[in-house]
Amino acid sequence: MTRQQEGTRVHVRAPGKINVYLEIGALLDDGYHEVATAYQAVSVYEDLYATLSDDFTIEVSGTADLSGVPTDDRNLAIRAAKLLAHTTGYTGGVHLRIEKHVPVAGGMGGGSADAAAALLACDTLWGTGLSAHRLHELAARLGADVPFALQGGTAIGTGRGDELSPALAKGRFEWVLVVSDEGMSTPEVYDELDIHRQRYTLDIAPPPSIPSVDTAVLHALRAGDPAMLSESIRNDLQAPALSLRPDLAEVLELGETSGALAGLISGSGPTIAFLAPDANAARELEGTLQAAGLRTIRAHGPVAGARVMADRVIA
Protein backbone atom coordinates (compact mmCIF):
# COMPACT_ATOMS: atom_id res chain seq x y z
CA MET A 1 0.00 0.00 0.00
CA THR A 2 1.38 3.43 -0.95
CA ARG A 3 1.15 6.38 1.39
CA GLN A 4 -1.54 7.95 -0.80
CA GLN A 5 -3.66 4.82 -0.57
CA GLU A 6 -3.64 5.05 3.21
CA GLY A 7 -6.38 7.70 2.81
CA THR A 8 -5.48 10.27 5.48
CA ARG A 9 -6.32 13.80 4.38
CA VAL A 10 -6.05 17.28 5.87
CA HIS A 11 -8.10 20.23 4.62
CA VAL A 12 -6.81 23.77 5.23
CA ARG A 13 -8.51 26.99 4.15
CA ALA A 14 -6.50 30.21 3.75
CA PRO A 15 -7.72 33.70 2.80
CA GLY A 16 -6.71 36.24 0.21
CA LYS A 17 -5.78 39.74 1.33
CA ILE A 18 -6.18 43.40 0.53
CA ASN A 19 -3.50 45.96 1.29
CA VAL A 20 -5.62 48.80 2.61
CA TYR A 21 -2.44 50.86 2.94
CA LEU A 22 0.89 50.35 1.19
CA GLU A 23 3.81 52.76 1.42
CA ILE A 24 7.00 51.74 -0.37
CA GLY A 25 10.48 52.98 0.42
CA ALA A 26 13.35 53.65 -1.95
CA LEU A 27 14.99 50.94 -4.03
CA LEU A 28 17.72 49.28 -1.95
CA ASP A 29 21.10 47.99 -3.10
CA ASP A 30 19.81 44.41 -3.02
CA GLY A 31 17.01 45.26 -5.47
CA TYR A 32 14.23 45.14 -2.87
CA HIS A 33 12.17 47.83 -1.17
CA GLU A 34 11.24 48.35 2.45
CA VAL A 35 7.47 48.58 2.81
CA ALA A 36 4.88 49.48 5.42
CA THR A 37 1.47 48.00 4.82
CA ALA A 38 -1.85 47.39 6.53
CA TYR A 39 -3.12 43.95 5.54
CA GLN A 40 -6.71 42.81 5.82
CA ALA A 41 -7.62 39.17 5.20
CA VAL A 42 -10.88 38.87 3.27
CA SER A 43 -13.45 36.15 2.66
CA VAL A 44 -12.08 34.89 -0.65
CA TYR A 45 -10.44 31.57 0.06
CA GLU A 46 -8.08 28.93 -1.20
CA ASP A 47 -8.95 25.37 -0.12
CA LEU A 48 -6.05 22.95 0.04
CA TYR A 49 -6.32 19.20 0.61
CA ALA A 50 -3.16 17.32 1.56
CA THR A 51 -2.90 13.54 1.25
CA LEU A 52 0.00 11.28 2.18
CA SER A 53 2.07 10.23 -0.81
CA ASP A 54 5.52 8.93 -1.71
CA ASP A 55 6.29 11.97 -3.87
CA PHE A 56 5.38 15.68 -4.09
CA THR A 57 2.54 16.27 -6.56
CA ILE A 58 -0.15 18.89 -7.07
CA GLU A 59 -3.42 19.39 -8.91
CA VAL A 60 -5.28 22.68 -9.18
CA SER A 61 -8.93 23.52 -9.86
CA GLY A 62 -11.35 26.27 -8.92
CA THR A 63 -13.19 29.37 -10.07
CA ALA A 64 -10.06 31.47 -10.70
CA ASP A 65 -8.35 31.55 -14.09
CA LEU A 66 -5.76 28.78 -13.76
CA SER A 67 -3.83 29.33 -17.00
CA GLY A 68 -0.87 30.91 -15.21
CA VAL A 69 -0.70 28.48 -12.28
CA PRO A 70 2.31 26.11 -12.41
CA THR A 71 1.86 22.50 -11.33
CA ASP A 72 5.53 21.70 -10.79
CA ASP A 73 8.25 22.86 -8.42
CA ARG A 74 7.58 26.48 -9.39
CA ASN A 75 4.30 26.28 -7.45
CA LEU A 76 4.73 27.97 -4.08
CA ALA A 77 2.64 25.33 -2.30
CA ILE A 78 4.96 22.54 -3.47
CA ARG A 79 7.95 24.63 -2.43
CA ALA A 80 6.35 25.12 1.00
CA ALA A 81 5.80 21.38 1.44
CA LYS A 82 9.37 20.56 0.41
CA LEU A 83 10.76 23.27 2.69
CA LEU A 84 8.85 21.81 5.65
CA ALA A 85 10.01 18.28 4.83
CA HIS A 86 13.64 19.42 4.53
CA THR A 87 13.45 21.42 7.77
CA THR A 88 11.90 18.62 9.83
CA GLY A 89 13.64 15.64 8.23
CA TYR A 90 10.37 14.15 6.99
CA THR A 91 11.18 11.55 4.33
CA GLY A 92 7.78 11.04 2.71
CA GLY A 93 5.83 13.21 0.30
CA VAL A 94 2.40 14.73 -0.17
CA HIS A 95 -0.25 15.13 -2.83
CA LEU A 96 -1.77 18.62 -2.77
CA ARG A 97 -5.13 19.42 -4.30
CA ILE A 98 -5.94 23.13 -4.38
CA GLU A 99 -9.31 24.72 -5.12
CA LYS A 100 -8.45 28.29 -6.06
CA HIS A 101 -10.88 31.18 -5.70
CA VAL A 102 -8.49 34.08 -5.11
CA PRO A 103 -7.73 35.78 -8.46
CA VAL A 104 -4.44 34.53 -9.94
CA ALA A 105 -1.73 37.21 -10.33
CA GLY A 106 -4.34 39.65 -9.03
CA GLY A 107 -2.54 41.33 -6.15
CA MET A 108 -4.50 39.45 -3.47
CA GLY A 109 -1.89 36.94 -2.36
CA GLY A 110 -3.47 33.75 -3.69
CA GLY A 111 -0.14 31.99 -4.15
CA SER A 112 0.91 33.07 -0.67
CA ALA A 113 -2.34 31.68 0.74
CA ASP A 114 -1.59 28.36 -0.98
CA ALA A 115 1.88 28.27 0.56
CA ALA A 116 0.56 29.06 4.03
CA ALA A 117 -2.11 26.39 3.66
CA ALA A 118 0.49 23.85 2.52
CA LEU A 119 2.74 24.56 5.53
CA LEU A 120 -0.11 24.11 7.99
CA ALA A 121 -1.65 21.11 6.21
CA CYS A 122 1.63 19.22 5.89
CA ASP A 123 2.64 20.00 9.47
CA THR A 124 -0.69 18.55 10.59
CA LEU A 125 -0.65 15.60 8.19
CA TRP A 126 2.92 14.59 8.93
CA GLY A 127 2.72 15.25 12.67
CA THR A 128 5.87 17.37 12.55
CA GLY A 129 4.45 19.64 15.26
CA LEU A 130 6.18 22.93 14.53
CA SER A 131 5.27 25.93 16.66
CA ALA A 132 3.37 28.85 15.18
CA HIS A 133 6.57 30.91 15.46
CA ARG A 134 8.60 28.34 13.51
CA LEU A 135 5.91 28.09 10.81
CA HIS A 136 6.01 31.88 10.54
CA GLU A 137 9.78 31.75 10.02
CA LEU A 138 9.41 29.21 7.22
CA ALA A 139 6.59 31.26 5.70
CA ALA A 140 8.83 34.34 5.57
CA ARG A 141 11.42 32.36 3.59
CA LEU A 142 8.78 31.61 0.96
CA GLY A 143 7.51 35.14 0.35
CA ALA A 144 6.63 38.43 2.00
CA ASP A 145 2.86 37.81 2.08
CA VAL A 146 2.97 34.19 3.28
CA PRO A 147 3.28 34.96 7.02
CA PHE A 148 0.17 37.14 6.88
CA ALA A 149 -1.81 34.39 5.12
CA LEU A 150 -0.96 32.19 8.11
CA GLN A 151 -1.97 34.85 10.62
CA GLY A 152 -4.95 36.53 8.94
CA GLY A 153 -7.13 39.18 10.56
CA THR A 154 -5.67 42.67 10.28
CA ALA A 155 -1.97 43.33 10.69
CA ILE A 156 0.77 45.83 10.00
CA GLY A 157 3.63 44.54 7.88
CA THR A 158 7.05 46.15 7.77
CA GLY A 159 10.46 45.23 6.38
CA ARG A 160 9.65 43.26 3.25
CA GLY A 161 6.07 43.03 4.56
CA ASP A 162 6.77 39.84 6.50
CA GLU A 163 7.48 41.45 9.90
CA LEU A 164 3.97 41.45 11.33
CA SER A 165 2.32 43.11 14.29
CA PRO A 166 -1.43 42.61 14.89
CA ALA A 167 -3.66 45.63 14.43
CA LEU A 168 -6.86 46.01 16.42
CA ALA A 169 -9.83 46.13 14.07
CA LYS A 170 -13.48 46.27 15.06
CA GLY A 171 -16.52 45.43 13.02
CA ARG A 172 -16.72 44.22 9.46
CA PHE A 173 -15.59 45.96 6.31
CA GLU A 174 -17.50 45.27 3.08
CA TRP A 175 -15.62 45.04 -0.20
CA VAL A 176 -16.54 44.56 -3.85
CA LEU A 177 -13.67 43.22 -5.93
CA VAL A 178 -13.41 43.63 -9.68
CA VAL A 179 -11.40 40.81 -11.23
CA SER A 180 -9.37 41.28 -14.40
CA ASP A 181 -8.97 38.61 -17.08
CA GLU A 182 -5.29 39.46 -17.38
CA GLY A 183 -2.92 39.22 -14.41
CA MET A 184 0.01 41.50 -13.63
CA SER A 185 3.59 40.71 -12.70
CA THR A 186 4.56 42.09 -9.30
CA PRO A 187 8.23 42.62 -10.31
CA GLU A 188 7.12 44.53 -13.42
CA VAL A 189 4.91 46.84 -11.34
CA TYR A 190 7.77 47.51 -8.90
CA ASP A 191 10.08 48.23 -11.83
CA GLU A 192 7.54 50.69 -13.19
CA LEU A 193 7.37 52.34 -9.76
CA ASP A 194 11.13 52.89 -9.80
CA ILE A 195 10.98 54.26 -13.35
CA HIS A 196 8.08 56.57 -12.37
CA ARG A 197 10.01 57.91 -9.40
CA GLN A 198 13.13 58.55 -11.49
CA ARG A 199 11.12 60.21 -14.25
CA TYR A 200 9.34 62.63 -11.89
CA THR A 201 12.13 63.21 -9.36
CA LEU A 202 11.61 66.98 -9.46
CA ASP A 203 7.82 66.80 -9.20
CA ILE A 204 7.16 64.28 -6.43
CA ALA A 205 8.38 63.87 -2.88
CA PRO A 206 11.26 61.43 -2.46
CA PRO A 207 10.32 57.99 -1.16
CA PRO A 208 10.63 57.58 2.60
CA SER A 209 13.79 56.01 3.95
CA ILE A 210 11.68 54.19 6.54
CA PRO A 211 8.07 53.66 5.38
CA SER A 212 5.30 53.75 7.97
CA VAL A 213 1.54 53.25 8.11
CA ASP A 214 -0.48 56.43 8.59
CA THR A 215 -1.98 56.59 12.07
CA ALA A 216 -5.30 57.60 10.49
CA VAL A 217 -5.53 54.10 9.00
CA LEU A 218 -4.96 52.52 12.41
CA HIS A 219 -7.63 54.76 13.98
CA ALA A 220 -10.13 53.87 11.24
CA LEU A 221 -9.50 50.14 11.62
CA ARG A 222 -9.74 50.39 15.40
CA ALA A 223 -13.02 52.27 15.11
CA GLY A 224 -14.44 49.89 12.49
CA ASP A 225 -15.38 52.97 10.46
CA PRO A 226 -15.34 52.41 6.67
CA ALA A 227 -15.92 56.10 5.90
CA MET A 228 -12.88 57.04 7.98
CA LEU A 229 -10.83 54.29 6.36
CA SER A 230 -11.81 55.48 2.88
CA GLU A 231 -10.14 58.81 3.54
CA SER A 232 -6.76 57.29 4.36
CA ILE A 233 -6.28 54.23 2.12
CA ARG A 234 -3.17 54.36 -0.04
CA ASN A 235 -1.27 52.18 -2.47
CA ASP A 236 2.07 53.38 -3.84
CA LEU A 237 1.83 50.69 -6.54
CA GLN A 238 -1.41 52.12 -7.93
CA ALA A 239 0.18 54.76 -10.17
CA PRO A 240 2.64 52.33 -11.80
CA ALA A 241 -0.10 49.71 -12.17
CA LEU A 242 -2.32 52.27 -13.92
CA SER A 243 0.60 53.23 -16.14
CA LEU A 244 0.85 49.62 -17.26
CA ARG A 245 -2.93 49.11 -17.39
CA PRO A 246 -4.62 52.48 -18.06
CA ASP A 247 -7.95 50.71 -18.66
CA LEU A 248 -8.22 50.14 -14.90
CA ALA A 249 -8.70 53.89 -14.33
CA GLU A 250 -12.15 53.69 -15.95
CA VAL A 251 -13.15 50.88 -13.61
CA LEU A 252 -11.99 52.87 -10.59
CA GLU A 253 -14.02 55.87 -11.75
CA LEU A 254 -17.13 53.77 -12.33
CA GLY A 255 -17.03 52.25 -8.86
CA GLU A 256 -16.30 55.50 -7.08
CA THR A 257 -19.23 57.21 -8.82
CA SER A 258 -21.57 54.28 -8.15
CA GLY A 259 -21.65 54.19 -4.37
CA ALA A 260 -18.18 53.06 -3.30
CA LEU A 261 -16.57 55.05 -0.51
CA ALA A 262 -13.21 54.54 -2.20
CA GLY A 263 -11.48 52.24 -4.62
CA LEU A 264 -7.90 51.10 -4.86
CA ILE A 265 -5.85 48.59 -6.75
CA SER A 266 -5.09 45.65 -4.51
CA GLY A 267 -1.35 45.18 -4.06
CA SER A 268 0.36 45.10 -7.45
CA GLY A 269 -2.98 44.66 -9.21
CA PRO A 270 -4.92 44.30 -11.34
CA THR A 271 -7.75 43.39 -8.93
CA ILE A 272 -9.59 46.54 -7.82
CA ALA A 273 -11.10 46.67 -4.33
CA PHE A 274 -14.03 48.98 -3.65
CA LEU A 275 -14.89 49.76 -0.04
CA ALA A 276 -18.64 49.98 0.55
CA PRO A 277 -20.48 51.66 3.46
CA ASP A 278 -22.37 48.47 4.38
CA ALA A 279 -23.55 45.11 3.02
CA ASN A 280 -26.61 46.56 1.25
CA ALA A 281 -24.51 49.19 -0.49
CA ALA A 282 -22.02 46.47 -1.48
CA ARG A 283 -24.80 44.45 -3.13
CA GLU A 284 -26.03 47.49 -5.06
CA LEU A 285 -22.51 48.39 -6.15
CA GLU A 286 -21.86 44.84 -7.28
CA GLY A 287 -25.01 44.94 -9.40
CA THR A 288 -23.93 48.15 -11.08
CA LEU A 289 -20.47 46.81 -11.85
CA GLN A 290 -21.84 43.52 -13.19
CA ALA A 291 -24.29 45.42 -15.40
CA ALA A 292 -21.25 47.12 -16.94
CA GLY A 293 -19.90 43.69 -17.87
CA LEU A 294 -17.32 43.41 -15.08
CA ARG A 295 -16.53 40.26 -13.10
CA THR A 296 -16.95 40.82 -9.39
CA ILE A 297 -16.53 39.11 -6.04
CA ARG A 298 -18.23 40.42 -2.91
CA ALA A 299 -16.18 39.88 0.24
CA HIS A 300 -15.78 41.08 3.80
CA GLY A 301 -12.95 41.35 6.27
CA PRO A 302 -11.19 40.81 8.48
CA VAL A 303 -11.30 37.00 8.56
CA ALA A 304 -9.08 34.37 10.16
CA GLY A 305 -5.84 33.18 8.60
CA ALA A 306 -5.02 29.65 7.46
CA ARG A 307 -6.85 27.09 9.57
CA VAL A 308 -7.49 23.36 9.60
CA MET A 309 -11.11 22.63 8.72
CA ALA A 310 -13.40 20.22 10.54
CA ASP A 311 -13.16 17.60 7.78
CA ARG A 312 -9.38 17.61 8.15
CA VAL A 313 -8.83 13.88 8.61
CA ILE A 314 -10.65 11.18 6.69
CA ALA A 315 -9.61 7.62 7.34
LUMVORO-480533 format. One record per residue (C-alpha): residue in one letter; x, y negated, z negated. Coordinates in steps of 0.2 Angstrom, whole numbers, padded with zeros to 4 digits, always signed. Layout:
N
aXYZ/...
This chain:
315
m+0000+0000+0000/t+0007-0017+0005/r+0006-0032-0007/q-0008-0040+0004/q-0018-0024+0003/e-0018-0025-0016/g-0032-0039-0014/t-0027-0051-0027/r-0032-0069-0022/v-0030-0086-0029/h-0041-0101-0023/v-0034-0119-0026/r-0043-0135-0021/a-0033-0151-0019/p-0039-0169-0014/g-0034-0181-0001/k-0029-0199-0007/i-0031-0217-0003/n-0017-0230-0006/v-0028-0244-0013/y-0012-0254-0015/l+0004-0252-0006/e+0019-0264-0007/i+0035-0259+0002/g+0052-0265-0002/a+0067-0268+0010/l+0075-0255+0020/l+0089-0246+0010/d+0105-0240+0015/d+0099-0222+0015/g+0085-0226+0027/y+0071-0226+0014/h+0061-0239+0006/e+0056-0242-0012/v+0037-0243-0014/a+0024-0247-0027/t+0007-0240-0024/a-0009-0237-0033/y-0016-0220-0028/q-0034-0214-0029/a-0038-0196-0026/v-0054-0194-0016/s-0067-0181-0013/v-0060-0174+0003/y-0052-0158+0000/e-0040-0145+0006/d-0045-0127+0001/l-0030-0115+0000/y-0032-0096-0003/a-0016-0087-0008/t-0015-0068-0006/l+0000-0056-0011/s+0010-0051+0004/d+0028-0045+0009/d+0031-0060+0019/f+0027-0078+0020/t+0013-0081+0033/i-0001-0094+0035/e-0017-0097+0045/v-0026-0113+0046/s-0045-0118+0049/g-0057-0131+0045/t-0066-0147+0050/a-0050-0157+0053/d-0042-0158+0070/l-0029-0144+0069/s-0019-0147+0085/g-0004-0155+0076/v-0003-0142+0061/p+0012-0131+0062/t+0009-0112+0057/d+0028-0108+0054/d+0041-0114+0042/r+0038-0132+0047/n+0022-0131+0037/l+0024-0140+0020/a+0013-0127+0011/i+0025-0113+0017/r+0040-0123+0012/a+0032-0126-0005/a+0029-0107-0007/k+0047-0103-0002/l+0054-0116-0013/l+0044-0109-0028/a+0050-0091-0024/h+0068-0097-0023/t+0067-0107-0039/t+0060-0093-0049/g+0068-0078-0041/y+0052-0071-0035/t+0056-0058-0022/g+0039-0055-0014/g+0029-0066-0001/v+0012-0074+0001/h-0001-0076+0014/l-0009-0093+0014/r-0026-0097+0021/i-0030-0116+0022/e-0047-0124+0026/k-0042-0141+0030/h-0054-0156+0029/v-0042-0170+0026/p-0039-0179+0042/v-0022-0173+0050/a-0009-0186+0052/g-0022-0198+0045/g-0013-0207+0031/m-0022-0197+0017/g-0009-0185+0012/g-0017-0169+0018/g-0001-0160+0021/s+0005-0165+0003/a-0012-0158-0004/d-0008-0142+0005/a+0009-0141-0003/a+0003-0145-0020/a-0011-0132-0018/a+0002-0119-0013/l+0014-0123-0028/l-0001-0121-0040/a-0008-0106-0031/c+0008-0096-0029/d+0013-0100-0047/t-0003-0093-0053/l-0003-0078-0041/w+0015-0073-0045/g+0014-0076-0063/t+0029-0087-0063/g+0022-0098-0076/l+0031-0115-0073/s+0026-0130-0083/a+0017-0144-0076/h+0033-0155-0077/r+0043-0142-0068/l+0030-0140-0054/h+0030-0159-0053/e+0049-0159-0050/l+0047-0146-0036/a+0033-0156-0028/a+0044-0172-0028/r+0057-0162-0018/l+0044-0158-0005/g+0038-0176-0002/a+0033-0192-0010/d+0014-0189-0010/v+0015-0171-0016/p+0016-0175-0035/f+0001-0186-0034/a-0009-0172-0026/l-0005-0161-0041/q-0010-0174-0053/g-0025-0183-0045/g-0036-0196-0053/t-0028-0213-0051/a-0010-0217-0053/i+0004-0229-0050/g+0018-0223-0039/t+0035-0231-0039/g+0052-0226-0032/r+0048-0216-0016/g+0030-0215-0023/d+0034-0199-0033/e+0037-0207-0050/l+0020-0207-0057/s+0012-0216-0071/p-0007-0213-0074/a-0018-0228-0072/l-0034-0230-0082/a-0049-0231-0070/k-0067-0231-0075/g-0083-0227-0065/r-0084-0221-0047/f-0078-0230-0032/e-0088-0226-0015/w-0078-0225+0001/v-0083-0223+0019/l-0068-0216+0030/v-0067-0218+0048/v-0057-0204+0056/s-0047-0206+0072/d-0045-0193+0085/e-0026-0197+0087/g-0015-0196+0072/m+0000-0208+0068/s+0018-0204+0064/t+0023-0210+0047/p+0041-0213+0052/e+0036-0223+0067/v+0025-0234+0057/y+0039-0238+0045/d+0050-0241+0059/e+0038-0253+0066/l+0037-0262+0049/d+0056-0264+0049/i+0055-0271+0067/h+0040-0283+0062/r+0050-0290+0047/q+0066-0293+0057/r+0056-0301+0071/y+0047-0313+0059/t+0061-0316+0047/l+0058-0335+0047/d+0039-0334+0046/i+0036-0321+0032/a+0042-0319+0014/p+0056-0307+0012/p+0052-0290+0006/p+0053-0288-0013/s+0069-0280-0020/i+0058-0271-0033/p+0040-0268-0027/s+0026-0269-0040/v+0008-0266-0041/d-0002-0282-0043/t-0010-0283-0060/a-0027-0288-0052/v-0028-0270-0045/l-0025-0263-0062/h-0038-0274-0070/a-0051-0269-0056/l-0047-0251-0058/r-0049-0252-0077/a-0065-0261-0076/g-0072-0249-0062/d-0077-0265-0052/p-0077-0262-0033/a-0080-0281-0029/m-0064-0285-0040/l-0054-0271-0032/s-0059-0277-0014/e-0051-0294-0018/s-0034-0286-0022/i-0031-0271-0011/r-0016-0272+0000/n-0006-0261+0012/d+0010-0267+0019/l+0009-0253+0033/q-0007-0261+0040/a+0001-0274+0051/p+0013-0262+0059/a+0000-0249+0061/l-0012-0261+0070/s+0003-0266+0081/l+0004-0248+0086/r-0015-0246+0087/p-0023-0262+0090/d-0040-0254+0093/l-0041-0251+0075/a-0043-0269+0072/e-0061-0268+0080/v-0066-0254+0068/l-0060-0264+0053/e-0070-0279+0059/l-0086-0269+0062/g-0085-0261+0044/e-0081-0278+0035/t-0096-0286+0044/s-0108-0271+0041/g-0108-0271+0022/a-0091-0265+0016/l-0083-0275+0003/a-0066-0273+0011/g-0057-0261+0023/l-0039-0256+0024/i-0029-0243+0034/s-0025-0228+0023/g-0007-0226+0020/s+0002-0225+0037/g-0015-0223+0046/p-0025-0222+0057/t-0039-0217+0045/i-0048-0233+0039/a-0055-0233+0022/f-0070-0245+0018/l-0074-0249+0000/a-0093-0250-0003/p-0102-0258-0017/d-0112-0242-0022/a-0118-0226-0015/n-0133-0233-0006/a-0123-0246+0002/a-0110-0232+0007/r-0124-0222+0016/e-0130-0237+0025/l-0113-0242+0031/e-0109-0224+0036/g-0125-0225+0047/t-0120-0241+0055/l-0102-0234+0059/q-0109-0218+0066/a-0121-0227+0077/a-0106-0236+0085/g-0100-0218+0089/l-0087-0217+0075/r-0083-0201+0065/t-0085-0204+0047/i-0083-0196+0030/r-0091-0202+0015/a-0081-0199-0001/h-0079-0205-0019/g-0065-0207-0031/p-0056-0204-0042/v-0057-0185-0043/a-0045-0172-0051/g-0029-0166-0043/a-0025-0148-0037/r-0034-0135-0048/v-0037-0117-0048/m-0056-0113-0044/a-0067-0101-0053/d-0066-0088-0039/r-0047-0088-0041/v-0044-0069-0043/i-0053-0056-0033/a-0048-0038-0037/
